[in-house]
């Protein structure tokens, strides 16, 4: 006689429970909680110094000609596209975790950044954006004069 305990995954009582059982098994799989490929945005590191801000975005597999960086008002926007690699005849995808397609990521710029001097460099899959400070926002050292 089969057990009818709904928590026993060895016996599935009805199709709905079978679906839940499959879902919970899948929850334990590595990578399940990753975002869907269309929702992925590149990871970014934002560093700040007296000279300005540096952004590093990980976008491996993107051709440099498919990267567009724009600054409009106080928003820096990066658009890029990772194109799908063509499959050889007879090859089927069994699992695909690397995102493909276009993405857009925007960053609000602080008033201290000189948006006219932004520089972009792409090397080994990392886009580095250099955002220098406005001269008037850089820290100044004030000389203290001694009266005698």
N, C-alpha and C positions, 0 to 999 in steps of 0.2 A: 504494500500500500504506500502511495506517495504522500509525503508530508505536504500540508497545505499552508505551511508557515510562509507568509509573504517575504520574510527576511532571508529565507533560504534560497540562494540563487540557483541551486541545483534543479529546482522545480519551478516552472513559471506557470502561474494560475491563469492569466489572461493576456491578450496582446498588449494592453496598456502597461501591465506590470513588466512584460518582456521589454518594452521600450524604456521604462525607467531603469530596469536592470542593465540594459546596454549603455544607457547614459552614465550611470554611476561607474561602470567599468571603464568607460572612456574618460571620465573625469580623472582617473588615476594615471592616464597616459601622459608622458612628458610633452610639453608644448601645448597642451589643451587650452590653457588660459591665454595663449598669445592672441594678439589682435588679428582679425581677419586681414588678409593682404591689402584690401582696398582702404583699410583704416590706418595702416601703418604710416608713421612719420619717422624720419630719421632721428636717432638719438643725438642730443646736442650737449656740449659742454660750453658754459659761458664763464669766461675768466675776466676779471677786472683788475686794472693797474692804474697807476697815475697817468700813463700814456693813453689809455682808453680801454676798450672792450674787445676781446677776441672770442669769436664763436667757432667751434669745431663741430661739424656735422658729419656723421658717418653715412656715406652713400656709396658703398662699394658696388661695382658692377654698372655704374652709370657712366656713360660716355660724356666727357667734358662739354661737347657741343650740345648736349641735351640738358644742360644746367642753365637756368636763368635767375639772375639776382637783380632785384629792383628795390629802390628806395623811393617811397612816395610819402610826403609829409614826414610823419614820425614812425613809419612802419617799414621794416625791412622784410622782403618776401623772397623766399627761395622756392623755385619751381624746378622740378626735374622729372625725368622718366627713365625707369629701368626697363629696357625692352626684353621681351621674352626671347629666349634662345630657341632657334628652330630645332625640332626633334628629327632625328634620323628616321627613315622609313622603318616601320615595325617596332618602334620604341614607344612605350606608353608610360605616362607619369604615374608612379605608385604613391608618391607623397611629395607635396611641394610646400616648403616652408619659407623659401626666399620670396619676398614680395616682388611683384612685377607691376608695371604700370606707372602712372603719373602720381605725384604727390605735390602738395603745397604746404609750406610751413612759414608762418609769419611771426615776427618779433617786434614788439613796441620798443622804440628807441627812446632813451632818456634825453632830456634837453642838452645834456653835456656832450653828446656825440655830434661830430661834424659830419653830417650825412653826405656832404660833397666829396669827402676824402675816403670813402669806404673802398677797401681793396679785397679782392677774392683770389684765392689760390687753391687749386685742386691737385692733390698728390696722394697716391696710394689709397684711393677710395675715401679720403677725408677732404671735405671742403672747409677751408679756413677763411673766415671773414675777419678782417681787421677794421675796427671802427674807432678811429682816433678821437680824442677829446677835442672840444673847441678850445682854442687858445685861452679864451677868457674864463674857461671853467677849470683850467689846470691849476693845481696848487702853486701859489707863489710864496717865495721866501722873502720876508720883509727884513731888510737890514735895520738893526737897532743902532741908532746913532747915539753916541755919548756926548753930552754937553759938559764942557769943562769950566 
